[in-house]
Amino acid sequence: MTAATISPSSAKVKFRLAGGAQPLILIPVHVNDRGPFDFILDTGAGTSLLASDLAKELELKTIGSKEGQSAGGKVSVSLAKVDSLAVGEAKLGDVDVGIVDLSQIGKTIGARIDGDLGYNFLKHFRVAIDYRDCKIRLDDPKLVESFGRRAKTEVPIRLAGPAKPLVLVDVHANGRGPFQFAIDTGTSTTAISPEFAKQLGVQSSPVGAGTTGGAPVDFSAGMLESFQLGGAKIDNMPVVVADFFTTLNATIGAKLDGIVGYNFLRNYKVVIDYPGETLTLF
């Protein structure tokens, strides 16, 4: 099996939020038909990751290594391949994975982290995240969508690039824009670059370390008068100002003004249709 399979037409699993005020989505994932293991649902990750401890438990053999880039800086990643990754009935075979030490992320959010489910798995599905009911639904994208309620907004998405396939969207802030932001379920609080904060006159004050892309990073806290994605708008939305965007922009080969995180997304049912290249908020 080398292709994605889903049986029946939709796979549904419950997830939990870990990390208190700065939560990450943890979903049950089976690796090589073993598990379930707790993985971060991370639309900001290109290749799915396995914790070093889990890779050792599964007796995976490394086939190489590379230097990766997280919000916290450069990291060394061992490369391996697993026979399968599965979320409920959604299963993908012969999957490339990276092996990294995820213990620091676990300490940051107070939970064991076995892995990180990224783009190379998610791209095969239409991914629906229901924050209110803590449910993830993976659909065969060829099937007609039926969510039982009218969409608040639907916007086109694009990928930053093969090296870091972030989901990019246009947003408006404080009545200005459009600005280019990434959709990242691995980010807790919506983050903006220092240049963007200066451009909009956002005042901020240091708050210490937070969790972005699963990595601890120093932040300053600020507020946007308004934040709008398509027809979905939130007034007086807290944001963090972080200085990792210069490195991130160089990695992805595109200019990001910010990252849309949990504190915005949690207000909606979020549907990312990777093959259809759309983001829908209900």
C-alpha positions in Angstrom: 0.0 0.0 0.0 1.5 3.3 -1.1 -1.6 5.5 -1.5 -3.9 7.0 1.0 -7.0 5.0 1.9 -10.1 5.9 3.8 -12.8 3.4 4.8 -15.6 4.3 5.1 -15.7 7.6 3.2 -14.9 9.6 6.4 -12.7 8.9 9.3 -13.6 10.6 12.6 -11.5 10.7 15.9 -11.7 12.6 19.1 -8.8 14.9 20.0 -7.7 16.6 23.2 -6.1 20.0 23.8 -2.9 20.0 25.9 -1.0 23.0 27.1 -3.4 25.0 29.2 -3.7 28.6 28.0 -1.4 27.7 25.0 -2.9 24.4 23.8 -1.9 22.1 21.0 -4.2 19.5 19.4 -3.3 15.9 20.2 -4.8 13.2 18.1 -4.5 9.4 18.3 -2.3 8.0 15.5 -1.4 4.4 14.8 2.1 3.7 13.4 2.8 0.4 11.7 -0.6 -0.8 13.1 0.6 -0.1 16.7 -0.7 2.5 19.1 -2.6 4.7 19.4 0.1 7.3 20.1 -0.4 11.0 20.8 0.6 13.2 17.9 0.3 17.0 17.5 -1.9 17.9 14.5 0.4 20.4 12.8 -0.4 22.1 9.5 2.8 24.0 9.9 5.0 20.8 9.6 6.0 19.5 6.2 7.1 16.0 7.1 5.4 14.1 9.9 7.7 13.5 12.9 8.2 10.7 15.4 9.6 11.2 18.9 13.0 9.5 19.4 11.6 7.3 22.1 8.8 6.0 19.8 11.2 5.4 16.9 13.3 3.3 19.3 10.3 1.4 20.5 9.2 0.6 17.0 12.8 -0.3 16.1 12.9 2.0 13.1 16.1 2.1 11.0 17.3 5.6 10.0 18.1 6.1 6.3 19.8 9.5 6.6 19.6 12.9 8.3 19.0 16.5 7.5 19.0 19.9 9.2 15.5 21.1 9.8 14.1 24.5 10.9 11.6 25.2 13.7 10.5 28.4 15.2 13.0 27.7 18.0 15.9 27.4 15.5 17.8 24.7 13.6 17.3 21.1 14.6 18.9 17.9 13.5 16.4 15.4 12.1 17.1 11.7 11.4 15.1 10.3 8.5 13.2 7.0 8.4 10.2 5.4 6.7 7.2 3.7 8.3 5.0 1.1 6.8 1.9 3.0 7.7 0.4 6.0 9.5 -3.3 5.9 10.4 -5.9 8.3 12.0 -9.0 6.2 12.6 -9.8 4.6 9.2 -7.7 7.1 7.3 -4.5 5.3 6.4 -1.4 6.1 4.4 1.3 3.6 3.6 5.1 3.9 3.1 5.4 7.2 4.8 8.6 9.3 5.2 9.1 10.6 8.7 11.6 12.5 10.7 12.9 11.4 14.1 13.5 14.2 16.6 13.6 14.7 20.4 10.2 16.0 21.3 10.6 15.9 25.0 11.0 19.6 25.4 7.7 20.2 23.7 6.1 17.7 26.0 7.5 19.5 29.0 6.2 22.8 27.7 2.6 21.6 27.3 2.7 19.1 30.2 1.9 16.0 28.1 3.8 13.2 26.4 4.3 13.8 22.7 4.8 10.8 20.5 4.9 12.6 17.1 3.8 15.4 14.9 1.3 14.8 12.0 2.2 17.1 9.1 1.6 17.9 5.5 2.9 14.7 3.9 -0.1 12.9 5.6 -2.7 15.6 5.7 -2.4 16.6 2.0 -4.3 13.6 0.9 -7.5 14.6 2.8 -10.1 17.2 3.5 -9.4 17.9 7.1 -12.2 19.2 9.3 -11.4 20.4 12.9 -14.3 20.9 15.2 -12.8 22.7 18.2 -16.1 22.8 20.1 -16.7 19.1 20.1 -12.9 18.2 20.0 -13.3 16.1 16.8 -11.2 15.6 13.7 -12.8 14.4 10.5 -10.7 13.2 7.5 -12.7 13.0 4.2 -11.9 11.6 0.8 -11.7 15.0 -1.0 -13.5 13.5 -4.1 -16.7 13.1 -2.1 -19.3 15.9 -1.8 -18.9 18.0 1.3 -21.8 17.9 3.8 -21.3 19.6 7.1 -24.9 20.5 7.9 -24.4 24.2 8.4 -23.8 27.2 6.2 -20.2 28.3 5.8 -19.2 31.7 7.3 -16.4 32.1 4.8 -14.5 30.1 2.2 -11.1 31.4 0.9 -8.5 30.0 -1.4 -5.2 28.6 0.0 -1.8 28.2 -1.5 1.3 26.4 -0.3 4.5 28.3 0.5 6.7 25.8 -1.2 8.1 22.2 -1.1 10.7 22.9 1.6 8.1 24.2 4.0 4.6 23.7 2.6 2.8 26.1 4.9 -0.9 26.8 4.1 -1.0 30.5 3.2 -4.0 32.8 3.2 -4.8 36.5 2.8 -6.0 38.4 5.9 -6.9 41.9 6.9 -5.9 43.5 10.2 -7.0 46.8 11.6 -8.9 47.5 8.4 -5.8 47.1 6.3 -4.5 44.5 4.0 -4.4 42.0 2.5 -1.4 40.5 4.4 0.0 37.0 4.0 -0.4 34.7 7.0 0.1 31.0 7.4 -2.6 28.7 9.0 -0.8 26.7 11.7 -2.7 24.3 14.1 0.6 23.9 15.9 0.6 27.5 17.0 -1.3 28.5 20.1 -1.7 32.4 19.9 -1.7 34.1 16.5 1.7 35.6 15.9 2.9 38.6 13.9 6.3 39.8 12.8 8.0 42.8 14.4 7.9 44.6 11.1 4.1 44.0 10.8 3.6 45.2 14.4 5.5 48.4 13.6 3.6 48.9 10.3 0.3 48.7 12.2 1.5 50.5 15.3 0.9 47.6 17.6 2.2 48.2 21.1 3.6 45.1 22.9 5.2 44.1 26.1 7.5 41.0 26.9 5.7 38.0 28.2 8.4 35.3 28.2 8.3 32.0 26.3 5.3 30.5 24.5 4.7 27.6 22.1 4.8 28.1 18.4 5.3 25.2 15.9 5.8 23.2 19.1 8.9 25.1 20.1 9.4 27.4 23.0 10.1 31.0 21.8 10.3 34.4 23.5 7.3 36.6 22.7 5.8 40.0 23.4 2.1 40.4 23.8 -0.1 42.9 21.8 -3.6 43.4 20.5 -5.1 43.9 17.0 -8.2 46.1 16.8 -9.6 43.7 14.2 -8.5 40.5 12.5 -10.4 39.3 9.4 -10.1 36.1 7.3 -12.5 36.3 4.4 -15.9 36.9 6.1 -14.8 35.8 9.5 -13.8 38.7 11.8 -12.8 39.0 15.4 -12.3 42.4 17.1 -9.7 43.1 19.9 -7.8 39.9 19.3 -4.6 39.2 21.3 -1.5 38.4 19.3 2.1 37.8 20.0 5.1 39.5 18.4 7.9 37.1 17.6 11.2 37.6 15.9 11.6 34.2 14.2 9.9 35.4 11.0 13.2 36.4 9.3 14.5 32.9 9.6 11.2 31.3 8.7 10.8 33.5 5.6 14.2 32.5 4.4 13.3 28.8 4.8 10.1 28.9 2.9 11.1 31.5 0.3 8.1 33.7 1.0 7.3 36.7 3.2 5.0 36.0 6.0 3.4 38.8 8.0 2.1 36.4 10.6 0.7 33.0 11.6 -3.0 32.3 12.3 -3.1 30.3 15.5 -5.5 28.6 17.9 -7.0 31.7 19.5 -8.6 32.6 16.1 -9.3 29.1 14.8 -11.0 27.9 17.9 -14.0 30.1 17.2 -14.9 28.1 14.1 -15.2 24.7 12.6 -12.1 24.7 10.3 -12.0 22.7 7.1 -8.8 22.6 5.1 -9.3 20.9 1.7 -5.7 20.3 0.6 -6.5 18.9 -2.9 -9.3 21.5 -3.4 -7.0 24.3 -2.2 -9.7 25.9 0.0 -10.1 26.9 3.6 -13.7 27.0 4.9 -14.8 28.3 8.3 -18.2 27.4 9.7 
